[in-house]
Amino acid sequence: MNAKEGAKRVEENNSPTDRFAVKARLNLNDLLRRRSEEKQVDKKANLIIVSSVTAIAAVVLLILSF
């Protein structure tokens, strides 16, 4: 085993510890901003779902009435 192979093995052994390294602190404002963006997307999706269900119900009632 030469020095390069030994160095590669040492680097490979350190990679799992790098995964648990302390990272920068969480930015609460960033989290709140992302959550408000998610809420807006959810509202749009819910509006599309409710309007499509209403349209389908209207069509079914229209067909059953004739």
C-alpha positions as CSV (number, residue, x, y, z in Angstrom):
1,M,0.0,0.0,0.0
2,N,1.5,3.3,-1.0
3,A,0.9,6.7,0.6
4,K,-1.8,7.8,-1.9
5,E,-4.0,4.8,-1.2
6,G,-3.5,5.3,2.6
7,A,-4.5,9.0,2.2
8,K,-7.6,8.1,0.2
9,R,-8.7,5.6,2.9
10,V,-8.2,8.2,5.6
11,E,-10.3,10.7,3.6
12,E,-13.0,8.1,3.1
13,N,-13.1,7.3,6.8
14,N,-13.6,11.0,7.7
15,S,-16.5,11.5,5.3
16,P,-19.2,10.2,7.7
17,T,-18.0,12.6,10.4
18,D,-18.2,15.5,8.0
19,R,-21.9,14.7,7.5
20,F,-22.5,15.5,11.2
21,A,-20.4,18.6,11.3
22,V,-21.9,21.7,12.8
23,K,-23.4,23.9,10.1
24,A,-24.4,27.6,10.1
25,R,-27.3,28.5,12.4
26,L,-30.8,28.4,11.1
27,N,-32.2,31.7,10.0
28,L,-35.7,31.9,11.4
29,N,-36.7,34.7,9.0
30,D,-35.8,32.5,6.1
31,L,-37.8,29.7,7.5
32,L,-40.8,31.9,8.0
33,R,-40.6,33.3,4.5
34,R,-40.4,29.8,3.0
35,R,-43.4,28.8,5.1
36,S,-45.5,31.8,3.9
37,E,-44.5,30.9,0.3
38,E,-45.6,27.3,0.9
39,K,-48.9,28.6,2.3
40,Q,-49.6,30.6,-0.9
41,V,-48.9,27.6,-3.1
42,D,-51.2,25.4,-0.9
43,K,-54.0,28.0,-1.1
44,K,-53.7,28.0,-4.9
45,A,-53.8,24.2,-5.1
46,N,-56.8,24.1,-2.7
47,L,-58.6,26.7,-4.8
48,I,-58.0,24.6,-8.0
49,I,-59.2,21.4,-6.3
50,V,-62.4,23.0,-4.8
51,S,-63.3,24.7,-8.1
52,S,-62.8,21.6,-10.1
53,V,-64.9,19.5,-7.6
54,T,-67.6,22.2,-7.8
55,A,-67.6,22.2,-11.6
56,I,-67.8,18.4,-11.7
57,A,-70.7,18.4,-9.2
58,A,-72.5,21.0,-11.3
59,V,-72.0,19.0,-14.5
60,V,-73.3,15.8,-12.8
61,L,-76.3,17.6,-11.4
62,L,-77.0,19.1,-14.8
63,I,-76.8,15.7,-16.4
64,L,-79.1,14.0,-13.8
65,S,-81.7,16.8,-14.1
66,F,-82.4,16.0,-17.7
